Amino acid sequence: MSDEQTDTGTGWPQPAGPARPGGPAGEPDPRPDAPDPDELSPLAPQEPVEPERPGEDPAVQPGVEPVDDGATVDLSAVSRSGEPVAGSDGLAEPGPAGESAAPVAAGRSRWSAAGAMIVALLVLLGFTLVVQLKTTSTDPTLGATRQEDLVRILSDLDARENRLQQDIRALEDSQRQLRSGEQGRQAALDEATRRADELGILAGTLPAVGPGLTVQFDAGVKPIAANRVLDAVQELRGAGAEAMQISGGDRATVRIISSTYFLDGDNGSLVVEGRRLTGPYTITVIGDPATMRTALNIPGGVVASVRGVGGNVTFGEREVAEVSALHAPIKLEHARPVS
């Protein structure tokens, strides 16, 4: 035996080294936390150590469920014997004897994932149905039409509706007229008569009566010129005169219409429509007396021009003025009514 090894009394050599703080060999170590000498002996019985399996956490004991480090465990929910209590939060529901309970959090996670998947499938199914309904209910022709074409189609439909409405109203009017019978024919005859009377008065073929005015021209140093009388007729027409006639001192009377002309005659006379009239001259007109009188008295107008050459103009209002002179009907050679 070498100097570096000592006899321990167990048959095993003791390697040389520093002496244990306890003192000589065989004496107990006075330190309170010192291990039992029997535990240090290589002949002491040791508990068998089970080898680690690949992929297995050595800190997890077999048959014991792992516990989440961040989970909160209610100790009141655990009985004294260590069995889980039914309905406790954070622990699994009790199962058959001998079976380990799964954590509630894991079950809830599995149910949450399954519910999310079901909701996603339902949403996808609903979206597919909506798209299919819109596709089948939309007219492919209108869907492919441009906005300008749609506006034009709408405008054409509106115009067609307006034309149809006008046709309906016209047909309804015709129906009412046909149903009216004798009353409708009489109303049409009355309207035609009224229009014929108006045209006859304007054309001078019918006499007329109504409120009006008489305008008398008296010559001064110079006779009344034809252009002065024509100016007076134009002013009266512009003031709303509806019928007129002119009379001379010899009581000759001529109806004034749209085609009437005025010329200067011999010895201060006046030629109207080919007839010779002598002064003084009197125009009888039917219309609004105040308006026609104002038109003749405007500054620089008919009255001022006649008085400028020494003549005079006299007015006389009539509640009932009569225009009785007639004009022969005019035969039209070229003009025709538009059909």
Secondary structure, DSSP 8 states (H G I E B T S, - for coil): --TTEEE-SSSSEEE-----TT-STTS----TT---HHHHSTTS---------TT--TTS-TT-----TT----GGGB-TTS-B-TT-TTS----STT-----HHHHHHHHHHHHHHHHHHHHHHHHHHHHHHHHHHS-HHHHTS-HHHHHHHHHHHHHHHHHHHHHHHHHHHHHHHHHHTHHHHHHHHHHHHHHHHHHHHHHTSS-EEEEEEEEEEE--SS---HHHHHHHHHHHHHTT--EEEEE-TT--EEEE-TT--EEE-GGG-EEETTEEE-SSEEEEEES-HHHHHHHHTSTTSHHHHHHHTT-EEEEEEEEEEEE---------SS-----
